Amino acid sequence: MTLIATLWFAVSLPFRLLFWAVAWLGRLTAVVLGFTLMVLGMALWAGPLFFVGIPLFLVGLLLTLRCLD
């Protein structure tokens, strides 16, 4: 049974590494997008478009926090 488990580990390792890398790239992209939305929301919040900036900031904050979990 150990030989089969070792063989399965060796066969599935490249796929697991690929899926792990794709998941991390997705998280990093979402964190960058969330941070950008937070900065843009704060910039709009400080100006006359605060009614657009507040929801934009909150969406960016939720997206960033969701990806850092």
Short mmCIF file of the C-alpha atoms (twelve columns), coordinates in Angstrom:
data_MODEL
# 
_entry.id   MODEL 
# 
loop_
_atom_site.group_PDB 
_atom_site.id 
_atom_site.type_symbol 
_atom_site.label_atom_id 
_atom_site.label_alt_id 
_atom_site.label_comp_id 
_atom_site.label_asym_id 
_atom_site.label_seq_id 
_atom_site.Cartn_x 
_atom_site.Cartn_y 
_atom_site.Cartn_z 
_atom_site.pdbx_PDB_model_num 
ATOM 1  C CA . MET A 1  0.000   0.000  0.000   1 
ATOM 2  C CA . THR A 2  2.874   2.379  0.662   1 
ATOM 3  C CA . LEU A 3  4.182   1.969  -2.877  1 
ATOM 4  C CA . ILE A 4  0.811   2.915  -4.342  1 
ATOM 5  C CA . ALA A 5  0.551   5.954  -2.060  1 
ATOM 6  C CA . THR A 6  4.070   7.082  -3.001  1 
ATOM 7  C CA . LEU A 7  3.349   6.614  -6.701  1 
ATOM 8  C CA . TRP A 8  0.100   8.551  -6.403  1 
ATOM 9  C CA . PHE A 9  1.909   11.346 -4.545  1 
ATOM 10 C CA . ALA A 10 4.543   11.568 -7.290  1 
ATOM 11 C CA . VAL A 11 1.942   11.600 -10.084 1 
ATOM 12 C CA . SER A 12 -0.338  14.180 -8.483  1 
ATOM 13 C CA . LEU A 13 2.400   16.534 -7.230  1 
ATOM 14 C CA . PRO A 14 2.738   18.640 -10.425 1 
ATOM 15 C CA . PHE A 15 -1.024  19.137 -10.605 1 
ATOM 16 C CA . ARG A 16 -1.240  20.145 -6.961  1 
ATOM 17 C CA . LEU A 17 1.625   22.596 -7.409  1 
ATOM 18 C CA . LEU A 18 -0.053  24.090 -10.471 1 
ATOM 19 C CA . PHE A 19 -3.376  24.478 -8.679  1 
ATOM 20 C CA . TRP A 20 -1.597  25.994 -5.675  1 
ATOM 21 C CA . ALA A 21 0.178   28.532 -7.891  1 
ATOM 22 C CA . VAL A 22 -3.044  29.492 -9.690  1 
ATOM 23 C CA . ALA A 23 -4.828  29.941 -6.352  1 
ATOM 24 C CA . TRP A 24 -2.062  32.207 -5.043  1 
ATOM 25 C CA . LEU A 25 -2.037  34.274 -8.232  1 
ATOM 26 C CA . GLY A 26 -5.790  34.697 -7.943  1 
ATOM 27 C CA . ARG A 27 -5.495  35.826 -4.340  1 
ATOM 28 C CA . LEU A 28 -2.703  38.264 -5.127  1 
ATOM 29 C CA . THR A 29 -4.675  39.721 -8.021  1 
ATOM 30 C CA . ALA A 30 -7.748  40.150 -5.835  1 
ATOM 31 C CA . VAL A 31 -5.705  41.794 -3.063  1 
ATOM 32 C CA . VAL A 32 -4.208  44.281 -5.537  1 
ATOM 33 C CA . LEU A 33 -7.640  45.004 -7.009  1 
ATOM 34 C CA . GLY A 34 -9.179  45.405 -3.550  1 
ATOM 35 C CA . PHE A 35 -6.420  47.739 -2.420  1 
ATOM 36 C CA . THR A 36 -6.808  49.792 -5.587  1 
ATOM 37 C CA . LEU A 37 -10.544 50.064 -5.000  1 
ATOM 38 C CA . MET A 38 -9.930  51.157 -1.409  1 
ATOM 39 C CA . VAL A 39 -7.519  53.892 -2.491  1 
ATOM 40 C CA . LEU A 40 -9.845  55.071 -5.250  1 
ATOM 41 C CA . GLY A 41 -12.783 55.011 -2.835  1 
ATOM 42 C CA . MET A 42 -10.888 57.119 -0.295  1 
ATOM 43 C CA . ALA A 43 -9.907  59.593 -3.012  1 
ATOM 44 C CA . LEU A 44 -13.517 59.936 -4.118  1 
ATOM 45 C CA . TRP A 45 -14.738 60.019 -0.520  1 
ATOM 46 C CA . ALA A 46 -12.564 63.068 0.175   1 
ATOM 47 C CA . GLY A 47 -13.980 64.899 -2.831  1 
ATOM 48 C CA . PRO A 48 -17.448 65.809 -3.938  1 
ATOM 49 C CA . LEU A 49 -18.282 62.238 -5.028  1 
ATOM 50 C CA . PHE A 50 -18.403 60.800 -1.515  1 
ATOM 51 C CA . PHE A 51 -21.629 58.894 -2.286  1 
ATOM 52 C CA . VAL A 52 -19.624 56.853 -4.840  1 
ATOM 53 C CA . GLY A 53 -16.456 56.683 -2.757  1 
ATOM 54 C CA . ILE A 54 -17.986 55.126 0.342   1 
ATOM 55 C CA . PRO A 55 -19.378 51.983 -1.370  1 
ATOM 56 C CA . LEU A 56 -16.266 51.689 -3.506  1 
ATOM 57 C CA . PHE A 57 -14.070 51.768 -0.413  1 
ATOM 58 C CA . LEU A 58 -16.255 49.191 1.348   1 
ATOM 59 C CA . VAL A 59 -16.193 46.817 -1.642  1 
ATOM 60 C CA . GLY A 60 -12.418 47.104 -1.832  1 
ATOM 61 C CA . LEU A 61 -12.105 46.524 1.903   1 
ATOM 62 C CA . LEU A 62 -14.309 43.437 1.815   1 
ATOM 63 C CA . LEU A 63 -12.477 42.046 -1.199  1 
ATOM 64 C CA . THR A 64 -9.090  42.570 0.437   1 
ATOM 65 C CA . LEU A 65 -10.155 41.066 3.737   1 
ATOM 66 C CA . ARG A 66 -11.776 38.106 2.007   1 
ATOM 67 C CA . CYS A 67 -8.563  37.305 0.148   1 
ATOM 68 C CA . LEU A 68 -6.348  37.645 3.208   1 
ATOM 69 C CA . ASP A 69 -8.440  35.161 5.203   1 
# 
